[in-house]
Amino acid sequence: MIQQYEEKLLSLIDLTVETASDDELFAGGYLRGHISLSAANCEVNGVTSVEAMKQAVEESLKEAQSELNPADQLIVKAMWDKLQQDAQD
C-alpha cells in the first residue's frame, strides 16, 4: 500500500515538471526527499498504513522546518496538501 502511494505522489510531482513554476519545482524536489524517506522508514518499521505514512511525512516536514524560510514553508505545505488531494482522486 505504502509503495503504491509513494509512487503515486512521486508521479504527480513528475507530471508537473514541464509546466511548474520555479517555486513548484523547488517544492516538488524538496517533498520527493521527505516522501521517499518516510516511505522507506515505514517499510523498515513494518508500517503499512497510508495514513501513517502521511503522518510520517508531516513529522519529517515539521522536523526540517528550520531549513526553510517562512515563504518556502508555505509553498511546500501548499504542494503537500495538493499532492494528498490529487492522490485521492
PDB file with SEQRES, HELIX, SHEET and CRYST1 records, atoms N, CA, C and O in Angstrom:
SEQRES   1 A   89  MET ILE GLN GLN TYR GLU GLU LYS LEU LEU SER LEU ILE          
SEQRES   2 A   89  ASP LEU THR VAL GLU THR ALA SER ASP ASP GLU LEU PHE          
SEQRES   3 A   89  ALA GLY GLY TYR LEU ARG GLY HIS ILE SER LEU SER ALA          
SEQRES   4 A   89  ALA ASN CYS GLU VAL ASN GLY VAL THR SER VAL GLU ALA          
SEQRES   5 A   89  MET LYS GLN ALA VAL GLU GLU SER LEU LYS GLU ALA GLN          
SEQRES   6 A   89  SER GLU LEU ASN PRO ALA ASP GLN LEU ILE VAL LYS ALA          
SEQRES   7 A   89  MET TRP ASP LYS LEU GLN GLN ASP ALA GLN ASP                  
HELIX    1 AA1 ILE A    2  THR A   16  1                                  15    
HELIX    2 AA2 ASP A   22  VAL A   44  1                                  23    
HELIX    3 AA3 VAL A   50  GLU A   63  1                                  14    
HELIX    4 AA4 GLN A   65  GLU A   67  5                                   3    
HELIX    5 AA5 PRO A   70  GLN A   88  1                                  19    
CRYST1    1.000    1.000    1.000  90.00  90.00  90.00 P 1           1          
ATOM      1  N   MET A   1       0.816  -1.193   0.000  1.00  0.00           N  
ATOM      2  CA  MET A   1       0.000   0.000   0.000  1.00  0.00           C  
ATOM      3  C   MET A   1       0.866   1.266   0.000  1.00  0.00           C  
ATOM      4  O   MET A   1       0.649   2.184  -0.790  1.00  0.00           O  
ATOM      5  N   ILE A   2       1.841   1.290   0.896  1.00  0.00           N  
ATOM      6  CA  ILE A   2       2.679   2.483   1.017  1.00  0.00           C  
ATOM      7  C   ILE A   2       3.499   2.701  -0.250  1.00  0.00           C  
ATOM      8  O   ILE A   2       3.636   3.831  -0.717  1.00  0.00           O  
ATOM      9  N   GLN A   3       4.036   1.633  -0.798  1.00  0.00           N  
ATOM     10  CA  GLN A   3       4.851   1.781  -2.011  1.00  0.00           C  
ATOM     11  C   GLN A   3       4.017   2.363  -3.150  1.00  0.00           C  
ATOM     12  O   GLN A   3       4.491   3.231  -3.884  1.00  0.00           O  
ATOM     13  N   GLN A   4       2.787   1.896  -3.301  1.00  0.00           N  
ATOM     14  CA  GLN A   4       1.923   2.416  -4.351  1.00  0.00           C  
ATOM     15  C   GLN A   4       1.592   3.893  -4.106  1.00  0.00           C  
ATOM     16  O   GLN A   4       1.547   4.692  -5.042  1.00  0.00           O  
ATOM     17  N   TYR A   5       1.365   4.241  -2.846  1.00  0.00           N  
ATOM     18  CA  TYR A   5       1.059   5.629  -2.516  1.00  0.00           C  
ATOM     19  C   TYR A   5       2.274   6.514  -2.789  1.00  0.00           C  
ATOM     20  O   TYR A   5       2.141   7.601  -3.352  1.00  0.00           O  
ATOM     21  N   GLU A   6       3.446   6.053  -2.394  1.00  0.00           N  
ATOM     22  CA  GLU A   6       4.680   6.800  -2.672  1.00  0.00           C  
ATOM     23  C   GLU A   6       4.837   7.009  -4.176  1.00  0.00           C  
ATOM     24  O   GLU A   6       5.110   8.121  -4.627  1.00  0.00           O  
ATOM     25  N   GLU A   7       4.665   5.935  -4.952  1.00  0.00           N  
ATOM     26  CA  GLU A   7       4.803   6.033  -6.406  1.00  0.00           C  
ATOM     27  C   GLU A   7       3.796   7.021  -6.999  1.00  0.00           C  
ATOM     28  O   GLU A   7       4.127   7.777  -7.913  1.00  0.00           O  
ATOM     29  N   LYS A   8       2.582   7.010  -6.481  1.00  0.00           N  
ATOM     30  CA  LYS A   8       1.557   7.932  -6.982  1.00  0.00           C  
ATOM     31  C   LYS A   8       1.956   9.379  -6.691  1.00  0.00           C  
ATOM     32  O   LYS A   8       1.851  10.238  -7.568  1.00  0.00           O  
ATOM     33  N   LEU A   9       2.413   9.654  -5.465  1.00  0.00           N  
ATOM     34  CA  LEU A   9       2.828  11.012  -5.112  1.00  0.00           C  
ATOM     35  C   LEU A   9       3.987  11.478  -5.984  1.00  0.00           C  
ATOM     36  O   LEU A   9       3.975  12.596  -6.497  1.00  0.00           O  
ATOM     37  N   LEU A  10       4.991  10.615  -6.149  1.00  0.00           N  
ATOM     38  CA  LEU A  10       6.155  10.983  -6.956  1.00  0.00           C  
ATOM     39  C   LEU A  10       5.771  11.173  -8.420  1.00  0.00           C  
ATOM     40  O   LEU A  10       6.317  12.041  -9.100  1.00  0.00           O  
ATOM     41  N   SER A  11       4.843  10.370  -8.899  1.00  0.00           N  
ATOM     42  CA  SER A  11       4.361  10.505 -10.271  1.00  0.00           C  
ATOM     43  C   SER A  11       3.634  11.836 -10.460  1.00  0.00           C  
ATOM     44  O   SER A  11       3.795  12.497 -11.486  1.00  0.00           O  
ATOM     45  N   LEU A  12       2.836  12.221  -9.470  1.00  0.00           N  
ATOM     46  CA  LEU A  12       2.135  13.501  -9.537  1.00  0.00           C  
ATOM     47  C   LEU A  12       3.130  14.658  -9.584  1.00  0.00           C  
ATOM     48  O   LEU A  12       2.916  15.634 -10.304  1.00  0.00           O  
ATOM     49  N   ILE A  13       4.210  14.553  -8.825  1.00  0.00           N  
ATOM     50  CA  ILE A  13       5.255  15.580  -8.871  1.00  0.00           C  
ATOM     51  C   ILE A  13       5.875  15.614 -10.260  1.00  0.00           C  
ATOM     52  O   ILE A  13       6.065  16.687 -10.835  1.00  0.00           O  
ATOM     53  N   ASP A  14       6.191  14.440 -10.799  1.00  0.00           N  
ATOM     54  CA  ASP A  14       6.816  14.358 -12.124  1.00  0.00           C  
ATOM     55  C   ASP A  14       5.933  14.967 -13.209  1.00  0.00           C  
ATOM     56  O   ASP A  14       6.437  15.577 -14.152  1.00  0.00           O  
ATOM     57  N   LEU A  15       4.629  14.802 -13.080  1.00  0.00           N  
ATOM     58  CA  LEU A  15       3.698  15.321 -14.085  1.00  0.00           C  
ATOM     59  C   LEU A  15       3.687  16.849 -14.144  1.00  0.00           C  
ATOM     60  O   LEU A  15       3.306  17.430 -15.160  1.00  0.00           O  
ATOM     61  N   THR A  16       4.099  17.489 -13.068  1.00  0.00           N  
ATOM     62  CA  THR A  16       4.068  18.959 -13.035  1.00  0.00           C  
ATOM     63  C   THR A  16       5.340  19.596 -13.563  1.00  0.00           C  
ATOM     64  O   THR A  16       5.374  20.809 -13.769  1.00  0.00           O  
ATOM     65  N   VAL A  17       6.386  18.816 -13.787  1.00  0.00           N  
ATOM     66  CA  VAL A  17       7.703  19.378 -14.109  1.00  0.00           C  
ATOM     67  C   VAL A  17       7.679  20.292 -15.329  1.00  0.00           C  
ATOM     68  O   VAL A  17       8.279  21.366 -15.302  1.00  0.00           O  
ATOM     69  N   GLU A  18       7.007  19.891 -16.381  1.00  0.00           N  
ATOM     70  CA  GLU A  18       7.029  20.676 -17.622  1.00  0.00           C  
ATOM     71  C   GLU A  18       6.353  22.037 -17.494  1.00  0.00           C  
ATOM     72  O   GLU A  18       6.736  22.988 -18.176  1.00  0.00           O  
ATOM     73  N   THR A  19       5.366  22.132 -16.640  1.00  0.00           N  
ATOM     74  CA  THR A  19       4.603  23.377 -16.537  1.00  0.00           C  
ATOM     75  C   THR A  19       4.782  24.086 -15.191  1.00  0.00           C  
ATOM     76  O   THR A  19       4.196  25.145 -14.969  1.00  0.00           O  
ATOM     77  N   ALA A  20       5.573  23.519 -14.306  1.00  0.00           N  
ATOM     78  CA  ALA A  20       5.717  24.055 -12.952  1.00  0.00           C  
ATOM     79  C   ALA A  20       6.514  25.356 -12.923  1.00  0.00           C  
ATOM     80  O   ALA A  20       7.414  25.584 -13.732  1.00  0.00           O  
ATOM     81  N   SER A  21       6.151  26.189 -11.971  1.00  0.00           N  
ATOM     82  CA  SER A  21       6.928  27.409 -11.715  1.00  0.00           C  
ATOM     83  C   SER A  21       8.204  27.013 -10.964  1.00  0.00           C  
ATOM     84  O   SER A  21       8.348  25.870 -10.531  1.00  0.00           O  
ATOM     85  N   ASP A  22       9.108  27.949 -10.819  1.00  0.00           N  
ATOM     86  CA  ASP A  22      10.331  27.682 -10.061  1.00  0.00           C  
ATOM     87  C   ASP A  22      10.004  27.260  -8.629  1.00  0.00           C  
ATOM     88  O   ASP A  22      10.635  26.353  -8.085  1.00  0.00           O  
ATOM     89  N   ASP A  23       9.022  27.917  -8.026  1.00  0.00           N  
ATOM     90  CA  ASP A  23       8.615  27.569  -6.663  1.00  0.00           C  
ATOM     91  C   ASP A  23       8.071  26.143  -6.590  1.00  0.00           C  
ATOM     92  O   ASP A  23       8.379  25.401  -5.658  1.00  0.00           O  
ATOM     93  N   GLU A  24       7.267  25.770  -7.572  1.00  0.00           N  
ATOM     94  CA  GLU A  24       6.697  24.419  -7.597  1.00  0.00           C  
ATOM     95  C   GLU A  24       7.783  23.368  -7.832  1.00  0.00           C  
ATOM     96  O   GLU A  24       7.736  22.284  -7.250  1.00  0.00           O  
ATOM     97  N   LEU A  25       8.752  23.683  -8.678  1.00  0.00           N  
ATOM     98  CA  LEU A  25       9.861  22.755  -8.898  1.00  0.00           C  
ATOM     99  C   LEU A  25      10.663  22.566  -7.617  1.00  0.00           C  
ATOM    100  O   LEU A  25      11.045  21.447  -7.274  1.00  0.00           O  
ATOM    101  N   PHE A  26      10.915  23.668  -6.909  1.00  0.00           N  
ATOM    102  CA  PHE A  26      11.623  23.584  -5.636  1.00  0.00           C  
ATOM    103  C   PHE A  26      10.840  22.723  -4.649  1.00  0.00           C  
ATOM    104  O   PHE A  26      11.394  21.805  -4.044  1.00  0.00           O  
ATOM    105  N   ALA A  27       9.554  23.021  -4.488  1.00  0.00           N  
ATOM    106  CA  ALA A  27       8.726  22.293  -3.524  1.00  0.00           C  
ATOM    107  C   ALA A  27       8.632  20.814  -3.885  1.00  0.00           C  
ATOM    108  O   ALA A  27       8.690  19.954  -3.006  1.00  0.00           O  
ATOM    109  N   GLY A  28       8.490  20.521  -5.161  1.00  0.00           N  
ATOM    110  CA  GLY A  28       8.423  19.121  -5.592  1.00  0.00           C  
ATOM    111  C   GLY A  28       9.697  18.372  -5.285  1.00  0.00           C  
ATOM    112  O   GLY A  28       9.653  17.246  -4.790  1.00  0.00           O  
ATOM    113  N   GLY A  29      10.835  18.982  -5.574  1.00  0.00           N  
ATOM    114  CA  GLY A  29      12.105  18.344  -5.261  1.00  0.00           C  
ATOM    115  C   GLY A  29      12.305  18.156  -3.777  1.00  0.00           C  
ATOM    116  O   GLY A  29      12.801  17.121  -3.331  1.00  0.00           O  
ATOM    117  N   TYR A  30      11.920  19.153  -3.018  1.00  0.00           N  
ATOM    118  CA  TYR A  30      12.048  19.089  -1.565  1.00  0.00           C  
ATOM    119  C   TYR A  30      11.159  17.978  -1.002  1.00  0.00           C  
ATOM    120  O   TYR A  30      11.583  17.197  -0.150  1.00  0.00           O  
ATOM    121  N   LEU A  31       9.930  17.923  -1.490  1.00  0.00           N  
ATOM    122  CA  LEU A  31       8.989  16.916  -0.997  1.00  0.00           C  
ATOM    123  C   LEU A  31       9.383  15.501  -1.396  1.00  0.00           C  
ATOM    124  O   LEU A  31       9.138  14.560  -0.641  1.00  0.00           O  
ATOM    125  N   ARG A  32       9.988  15.331  -2.567  1.00  0.00           N  
ATOM    126  CA  ARG A  32      10.413  13.994  -3.010  1.00  0.00           C  
ATOM    127  C   ARG A  32      11.260  13.320  -1.930  1.00  0.00           C  
ATOM    128  O   ARG A  32      11.057  12.153  -1.598  1.00  0.00           O  
ATOM    129  N   GLY A  33      12.203  14.076  -1.396  1.00  0.00           N  
ATOM    130  CA  GLY A  33      13.078  13.510  -0.368  1.00  0.00           C  
ATOM    131  C   GLY A  33      12.316  13.107   0.872  1.00  0.00           C  
ATOM    132  O   GLY A  33      12.547  12.028   1.417  1.00  0.00           O  
ATOM    133  N   HIS A  34      11.415  13.950   1.324  1.00  0.00           N  
ATOM    134  CA  HIS A  34      10.638  13.644   2.529  1.00  0.00           C  
ATOM    135  C   HIS A  34       9.683  12.475   2.302  1.00  0.00           C  
ATOM    136  O   HIS A  34       9.503  11.637   3.185  1.00  0.00           O  
ATOM    137  N   ILE A  35       9.082  12.419   1.138  1.00  0.00           N  
ATOM    138  CA  ILE A  35       8.157  11.324   0.821  1.00  0.00           C  
ATOM    139  C   ILE A  35       8.910   9.997   0.757  1.00  0.00           C  
ATOM    140  O   ILE A  35       8.485   9.011   1.359  1.00  0.00           O  
ATOM    141  N   SER A  36      10.017   9.971   0.033  1.00  0.00           N  
ATOM    142  CA  SER A  36      10.778   8.721  -0.118  1.00  0.00           C  
ATOM    143  C   SER A  36      11.354   8.252   1.214  1.00  0.00           C  
ATOM    144  O   SER A  36      11.315   7.062   1.527  1.00  0.00           O  
ATOM    145  N   LEU A  37      11.889   9.187   1.997  1.00  0.00           N  
ATOM    146  CA  LEU A  37      12.449   8.824   3.295  1.00  0.00           C  
ATOM    147  C   LEU A  37      11.361   8.295   4.229  1.00  0.00           C  
ATOM    148  O   LEU A  37      11.572   7.305   4.929  1.00  0.00           O  
ATOM    149  N   SER A  38      10.225   8.937   4.240  1.00  0.00           N  
ATOM    150  CA  SER A  38       9.121   8.496   5.093  1.00  0.00           C  
ATOM    151  C   SER A  38       8.605   7.128   4.677  1.00  0.00           C  
ATOM    152  O   SER A  38       8.320   6.283   5.526  1.00  0.00           O  
ATOM    153  N   ALA A  39       8.486   6.907   3.369  1.00  0.00           N  
ATOM    154  CA  ALA A  39       8.035   5.596   2.877  1.00  0.00           C  
ATOM    155  C   ALA A  39       9.037   4.511   3.265  1.00  0.00           C  
ATOM    156  O   ALA A  39       8.645   3.425   3.691  1.00  0.00           O  
ATOM    157  N   ALA A  40      10.327   4.804   3.118  1.00  0.00           N  
ATOM    158  CA  ALA A  40      11.356   3.825   3.473  1.00  0.00           C  
ATOM    159  C   ALA A  40      11.326   3.526   4.971  1.00  0.00           C  
ATOM    160  O   ALA A  40      11.450   2.370   5.377  1.00  0.00           O  
ATOM    161  N   ASN A  41      11.164   4.557   5.786  1.00  0.00           N  
ATOM    162  CA  ASN A  41      11.092   4.347   7.236  1.00  0.00           C  
ATOM    163  C   ASN A  41       9.880   3.514   7.620  1.00  0.00           C  
ATOM    164  O   ASN A  41       9.966   2.651   8.493  1.00  0.00           O  
ATOM    165  N   CYS A  42       8.761   3.770   6.977  1.00  0.00           N  
ATOM    166  CA  CYS A  42       7.557   2.972   7.242  1.00  0.00           C  
ATOM    167  C   CYS A  42       7.800   1.511   6.872  1.00  0.00           C  
ATOM    168  O   CYS A  42       7.443   0.602   7.623  1.00  0.00           O  
ATOM    169  N   GLU A  43       8.404   1.299   5.722  1.00  0.00           N  
ATOM    170  CA  GLU A  43       8.670  -0.071   5.266  1.00  0.00           C  
ATOM    171  C   GLU A  43       9.591  -0.805   6.242  1.00  0.00           C  
ATOM    172  O   GLU A  43       9.328  -1.952   6.604  1.00  0.00           O  
ATOM    173  N   VAL A  44      10.658  -0.150   6.662  1.00  0.00           N  
ATOM    174  CA  VAL A  44      11.613  -0.752   7.601  1.00  0.00           C  
ATOM    175  C   VAL A  44      10.933  -1.103   8.925  1.00  0.00           C  
ATOM    176  O   VAL A  44      11.254  -2.115   9.548  1.00  0.00           O  
ATOM    177  N   ASN A  45      10.001  -0.266   9.341  1.00  0.00           N  
ATOM    178  CA  ASN A  45       9.318  -0.470  10.621  1.00  0.00           C  
ATOM    179  C   ASN A  45       8.046  -1.304  10.503  1.00  0.00           C  
ATOM    180  O   ASN A  45       7.316  -1.466  11.481  1.00  0.00           O  
ATOM    181  N   GLY A  46       7.779  -1.831   9.314  1.00  0.00           N  
ATOM    182  CA  GLY A  46       6.620  -2.703   9.128  1.00  0.00           C  
ATOM    183  C   GLY A  46       5.287  -1.971   9.127  1.00  0.00           C  
ATOM    184  O   GLY A  46       4.240  -2.589   9.324  1.00  0.00           O  
ATOM    185  N   VAL A  47       5.314  -0.668   8.909  1.00  0.00           N  
ATOM    186  CA  VAL A  47       4.085   0.125   8.869  1.00  0.00           C  
ATOM    187  C   VAL A  47       3.499   0.036   7.460  1.00  0.00           C  
ATOM    188  O   VAL A  47       4.202   0.253   6.474  1.00  0.00           O  
ATOM    189  N   THR A  48       2.213  -0.284   7.373  1.00  0.00           N  
ATOM    190  CA  THR A  48       1.586  -0.456   6.058  1.00  0.00           C  
ATOM    191  C   THR A  48       0.460   0.537   5.798  1.00  0.00           C  
ATOM    192  O   THR A  48      -0.097   0.555   4.700  1.00  0.00           O  
ATOM    193  N   SER A  49       0.124   1.339   6.756  1.00  0.00           N  
ATOM    194  CA  SER A  49      -0.982   2.283   6.634  1.00  0.00           C  
ATOM    195  C   SER A  49      -0.563   3.543   5.891  1.00  0.00           C  
ATOM    196  O   SER A  49       0.447   4.166   6.216  1.00  0.00           O  
ATOM    197  N   VAL A  50      -1.358   3.910   4.883  1.00  0.00           N  
ATOM    198  CA  VAL A  50      -1.111   5.142   4.140  1.00  0.00           C  
ATOM    199  C   VAL A  50      -1.244   6.339   5.084  1.00  0.00           C  
ATOM    200  O   VAL A  50      -0.477   7.297   4.982  1.00  0.00           O  
ATOM    201  N   GLU A  51      -2.195   6.287   5.982  1.00  0.00           N  
ATOM    202  CA  GLU A  51      -2.366   7.373   6.950  1.00  0.00           C  
ATOM    203  C   GLU A  51      -1.110   7.541   7.807  1.00  0.00           C  
ATOM    204  O   GLU A  51      -0.700   8.664   8.100  1.00  0.00           O  
ATOM    205  N   ALA A  52      -0.508   6.428   8.204  1.00  0.00           N  
ATOM    206  CA  ALA A  52       0.730   6.503   8.990  1.00  0.00           C  
ATOM    207  C   ALA A  52       1.856   7.106   8.165  1.00  0.00           C  
ATOM    208  O   ALA A  52       2.686   7.844   8.694  1.00  0.00           O  
ATOM    209  N   MET A  53       1.891   6.799   6.876  1.00  0.00           N  
ATOM    210  CA  MET A  53       2.919   7.380   6.019  1.00  0.00           C  
ATOM    211  C   MET A  53       2.704   8.882   5.873  1.00  0.00           C  
ATOM    212  O   MET A  53       3.661   9.654   5.932  1.00  0.00           O  
ATOM    213  N   LYS A  54       1.452   9.300   5.682  1.00  0.00           N  
ATOM    214  CA  LYS A  54       1.160  10.730   5.602  1.00  0.00           C  
ATOM    215  C   LYS A  54       1.640  11.437   6.867  1.00  0.00           C  
ATOM    216  O   LYS A  54       2.232  12.514   6.803  1.00  0.00           O  
ATOM    217  N   GLN A  55       1.377  10.820   8.008  1.00  0.00           N  
ATOM    218  CA  GLN A  55       1.799  11.388   9.285  1.00  0.00           C  
ATOM    219  C   GLN A  55       3.322  11.443   9.366  1.00  0.00           C  
ATOM    220  O   GLN A  55       3.880  12.402   9.899  1.00  0.00           O  
ATOM    221  N   ALA A  56       3.992  10.426   8.843  1.00  0.00           N  
ATOM    222  CA  ALA A  56       5.460  10.405   8.844  1.00  0.00           C  
ATOM    223  C   ALA A  56       6.017  11.548   7.992  1.00  0.00           C  
ATOM    224  O   ALA A  56       7.006  12.178   8.369  1.00  0.00           O  
ATOM    225  N   VAL A  57       5.388  11.816   6.851  1.00  0.00           N  
ATOM    226  CA  VAL A  57       5.820  12.931   6.005  1.00  0.00           C  
ATOM    227  C   VAL A  57       5.601  14.247   6.752  1.00  0.00           C  
ATOM    228  O   VAL A  57       6.474  15.115   6.755  1.00  0.00           O  
ATOM    229  N   GLU A  58       4.440  14.392   7.380  1.00  0.00           N  
ATOM    230  CA  GLU A  58       4.147  15.608   8.146  1.00  0.00           C  
ATOM    231  C   GLU A  58       5.199  15.831   9.240  1.00  0.00           C  
ATOM    232  O   GLU A  58       5.684  16.947   9.423  1.00  0.00           O  
ATOM    233  N   GLU A  59       5.544  14.766   9.960  1.00  0.00           N  
ATOM    234  CA  GLU A  59       6.559  14.865  11.019  1.00  0.00           C  
ATOM    235  C   GLU A  59       7.924  15.219  10.440  1.00  0.00           C  
ATOM    236  O   GLU A  59       8.650  16.037  11.005  1.00  0.00           O  
ATOM    237  N   SER A  60       8.267  14.610   9.324  1.00  0.00           N  
ATOM    238  CA  SER A  60       9.543  14.895   8.668  1.00  0.00           C  
ATOM    239  C   SER A  60       9.621  16.357   8.256  1.00  0.00           C  
ATOM    240  O   SER A  60      10.650  17.004   8.448  1.00  0.00           O  
ATOM    241  N   LEU A  61       8.541  16.877   7.693  1.00  0.00           N  
ATOM    242  CA  LEU A  61       8.500  18.281   7.288  1.00  0.00           C  
ATOM    243  C   LEU A  61       8.591  19.200   8.509  1.00  0.00           C  
ATOM    244  O   LEU A  61       9.255  20.236   8.472  1.00  0.00           O  
ATOM    245  N   LYS A  62       7.920  18.807   9.577  1.00  0.00           N  
ATOM    246  CA  LYS A  62       7.944  19.619  10.795  1.00  0.00           C  
ATOM    247  C   LYS A  62       9.357  19.675  11.387  1.00  0.00           C  
ATOM    248  O   LYS A  62       9.822  20.733  11.811  1.00  0.00           O  
ATOM    249  N   GLU A  63      10.030  18.525  11.409  1.00  0.00           N  
ATOM    250  CA  GLU A  63      11.389  18.458  11.948  1.00  0.00           C  
ATOM    251  C   GLU A  63      12.373  19.290  11.119  1.00  0.00           C  
ATOM    252  O   GLU A  63      13.347  19.818  11.656  1.00  0.00           O  
ATOM    253  N   ALA A  64      12.124  19.402   9.837  1.00  0.00           N  
ATOM    254  CA  ALA A  64      13.040  20.117   8.938  1.00  0.00           C  
ATOM    255  C   ALA A  64      12.615  21.566   8.707  1.00  0.00           C  
ATOM    256  O   ALA A  64      13.187  22.248   7.857  1.00  0.00           O  
ATOM    257  N   GLN A  65      11.641  22.032   9.438  1.00  0.00           N  
ATOM    258  CA  GLN A  65      11.072  23.354   9.218  1.00  0.00           C  
ATOM    259  C   GLN A  65      12.127  24.462   9.252  1.00  0.00           C  
ATOM    260  O   GLN A  65      12.005  25.453   8.532  1.00  0.00           O  
ATOM    261  N   SER A  66      13.152  24.304  10.074  1.00  0.00           N  
ATOM    262  CA  SER A  66      14.172  25.356  10.190  1.00  0.00           C  
ATOM    263  C   SER A  66      15.034  25.472   8.931  1.00  0.00           C  
ATOM    264  O   SER A  66      15.770  26.446   8.774  1.00  0.00           O  
ATOM    265  N   GLU A  67      14.948  24.481   8.032  1.00  0.00           N  
ATOM    266  CA  GLU A  67      15.708  24.530   6.775  1.00  0.00           C  
ATOM    267  C   GLU A  67      15.142  25.565   5.805  1.00  0.00           C  
ATOM    268  O   GLU A  67      15.845  26.036   4.910  1.00  0.00           O  
ATOM    269  N   LEU A  68      13.885  25.911   5.986  1.00  0.00           N  
ATOM    270  CA  LEU A  68      13.200  26.774   5.022  1.00  0.00           C  
ATOM    271  C   LEU A  68      12.780  28.093   5.652  1.00  0.00           C  
ATOM    272  O   LEU A  68      12.472  28.162   6.841  1.00  0.00           O  
ATOM    273  N   ASN A  69      12.775  29.133   4.835  1.00  0.00           N  
ATOM    274  CA  ASN A  69      12.222  30.392   5.325  1.00  0.00           C  
ATOM    275  C   ASN A  69      10.700  30.279   5.308  1.00  0.00           C  
ATOM    276  O   ASN A  69      10.164  29.376   4.664  1.00  0.00           O  
ATOM    277  N   PRO A  70       9.992  31.169   5.997  1.00  0.00           N  
ATOM    278  CA  PRO A  70       8.530  31.060   6.083  1.00  0.00           C  
ATOM    279  C   PRO A  70       7.817  31.012   4.720  1.00  0.00           C  
ATOM    280  O   PRO A  70       6.843  30.275   4.567  1.00  0.00           O  
ATOM    281  N   ALA A  71       8.282  31.772   3.745  1.00  0.00           N  
ATOM    282  CA  ALA A  71       7.632  31.755   2.428  1.00  0.00           C  
ATOM    283  C   ALA A  71       7.779  30.382   1.769  1.00  0.00           C  
ATOM    284  O   ALA A  71       6.824  29.865   1.189  1.00  0.00           O  
ATOM    285  N   ASP A  72       8.974  29.793   1.857  1.00  0.00           N  
ATOM    286  CA  ASP A  72       9.183  28.467   1.280  1.00  0.00           C  
ATOM    287  C   ASP A  72       8.389  27.404   2.029  1.00  0.00           C  
ATOM    288  O   ASP A  72       7.908  26.447   1.423  1.00  0.00           O  
ATOM    289  N   GLN A  73       8.250  27.565   3.331  1.00  0.00           N  
ATOM    290  CA  GLN A  73       7.435  26.629   4.114  1.00  0.00           C  
ATOM    291  C   GLN A  73       6.003  26.609   3.597  1.00  0.00           C  
ATOM    292  O   GLN A  73       5.395  25.545   3.480  1.00  0.00           O  
ATOM    293  N   LEU A  74       5.468  27.781   3.289  1.00  0.00           N  
ATOM    294  CA  LEU A  74       4.100  27.871   2.766  1.00  0.00           C  
ATOM    295  C   LEU A  74       3.974  27.207   1.397  1.00  0.00           C  
ATOM    296  O   LEU A  74       2.980  26.538   1.115  1.00  0.00           O  
ATOM    297  N   ILE A  75       4.980  27.391   0.554  1.00  0.00           N  
ATOM    298  CA  ILE A  75       4.978  26.793  -0.785  1.00  0.00           C  
ATOM    299  C   ILE A  75       4.996  25.268  -0.677  1.00  0.00           C  
ATOM    300  O   ILE A  75       4.238  24.580  -1.360  1.00  0.00           O  
ATOM    301  N   VAL A  76       5.865  24.752   0.184  1.00  0.00           N  
ATOM    302  CA  VAL A  76       5.973  23.298   0.374  1.00  0.00           C  
ATOM    303  C   VAL A  76       4.683  22.743   0.961  1.00  0.00           C  
ATOM    304  O   VAL A  76       4.199  21.698   0.525  1.00  0.00           O  
ATOM    305  N   LYS A  77       4.123  23.438   1.947  1.00  0.00           N  
ATOM    306  CA  LYS A  77       2.881  22.976   2.581  1.00  0.00           C  
ATOM    307  C   LYS A  77       1.743  22.952   1.564  1.00  0.00           C  
ATOM    308  O   LYS A  77       0.956  22.006   1.534  1.00  0.00           O  
ATOM    309  N   ALA A  78       1.655  23.979   0.739  1.00  0.00           N  
ATOM    310  CA  ALA A  78       0.591  24.028  -0.273  1.00  0.00           C  
ATOM    311  C   ALA A  78       0.732  22.882  -1.271  1.00  0.00           C  
ATOM    312  O   ALA A  78      -0.260  22.272  -1.668  1.00  0.00           O  
ATOM    313  N   MET A  79       1.967  22.595  -1.674  1.00  0.00           N  
ATOM    314  CA  MET A  79       2.159  21.499  -2.621  1.00  0.00           C  
ATOM    315  C   MET A  79       1.857  20.155  -1.958  1.00  0.00           C  
ATOM    316  O   MET A  79       1.254  19.283  -2.584  1.00  0.00           O  
ATOM    317  N   TRP A  80       2.261  19.979  -0.717  1.00  0.00           N  
ATOM    318  CA  TRP A  80       1.982  18.731   0.006  1.00  0.00           C  
ATOM    319  C   TRP A  80       0.468  18.526   0.112  1.00  0.00           C  
ATOM    320  O   TRP A  80      -0.027  17.424  -0.124  1.00  0.00           O  
ATOM    321  N   ASP A  81      -0.257  19.571   0.463  1.00  0.00           N  
ATOM    322  CA  ASP A  81      -1.723  19.465   0.562  1.00  0.00           C  
ATOM    323  C   ASP A  81      -2.328  19.098  -0.800  1.00  0.00           C  
ATOM    324  O   ASP A  81      -3.213  18.247  -0.875  1.00  0.00           O  
ATOM    325  N   LYS A  82      -1.852  19.738  -1.870  1.00  0.00           N  
ATOM    326  CA  LYS A  82      -2.369  19.455  -3.220  1.00  0.00           C  
ATOM    327  C   LYS A  82      -2.050  18.021  -3.635  1.00  0.00           C  
ATOM    328  O   LYS A  82      -2.898  17.340  -4.211  1.00  0.00           O  
ATOM    329  N   LEU A  83      -0.847  17.566  -3.348  1.00  0.00           N  
ATOM    330  CA  LEU A  83      -0.477  16.194  -3.701  1.00  0.00           C  
ATOM    331  C   LEU A  83      -1.384  15.183  -3.008  1.00  0.00           C  
ATOM    332  O   LEU A  83      -1.835  14.216  -3.622  1.00  0.00           O  
ATOM    333  N   GLN A  84      -1.643  15.414  -1.732  1.00  0.00           N  
ATOM    334  CA  GLN A  84      -2.512  14.484  -1.000  1.00  0.00           C  
ATOM    335  C   GLN A  84      -3.915  14.463  -1.600  1.00  0.00           C  
ATOM    336  O   GLN A  84      -4.524  13.403  -1.742  1.00  0.00           O  
ATOM    337  N   GLN A  85      -4.409  15.624  -1.942  1.00  0.00           N  
ATOM    338  CA  GLN A  85      -5.738  15.715  -2.536  1.00  0.00           C  
ATOM    339  C   GLN A  85      -5.766  15.024  -3.904  1.00  0.00           C  
ATOM    340  O   GLN A  85      -6.668  14.237  -4.189  1.00  0.00           O  
ATOM    341  N   ASP A  86      -4.779  15.323  -4.739  1.00  0.00           N  
ATOM    342  CA  ASP A  86      -4.718  14.727  -6.076  1.00  0.00           C  
ATOM    343  C   ASP A  86      -4.531  13.211  -6.022  1.00  0.00           C  
ATOM    344  O   ASP A  86      -5.033  12.493  -6.887  1.00  0.00           O  
ATOM    345  N   ALA A  87      -3.817  12.728  -5.018  1.00  0.00           N  
ATOM    346  CA  ALA A  87      -3.574  11.293  -4.894  1.00  0.00           C  
ATOM    347  C   ALA A  87      -4.856  10.537  -4.524  1.00  0.00           C  
ATOM    348  O   ALA A  87      -4.966   9.338  -4.781  1.00  0.00           O  
ATOM    349  N   GLN A  88      -5.810  11.227  -3.931  1.00  0.00           N  
ATOM    350  CA  GLN A  88      -7.072  10.586  -3.556  1.00  0.00           C  
ATOM    351  C   GLN A  88      -8.036  10.483  -4.733  1.00  0.00           C  
ATOM    352  O   GLN A  88      -8.912   9.618  -4.747  1.00  0.00           O  
ATOM    353  N   ASP A  89      -7.880  11.351  -5.707  1.00  0.00           N  
ATOM    354  CA  ASP A  89      -8.781  11.361  -6.864  1.00  0.00           C  
ATOM    355  C   ASP A  89      -8.599  10.140  -7.746  1.00  0.00           C  
ATOM    356  O   ASP A  89      -9.284  10.002  -8.759  1.00  0.00           O  
TER     357      ASP A  89                                                      
END                                                                             
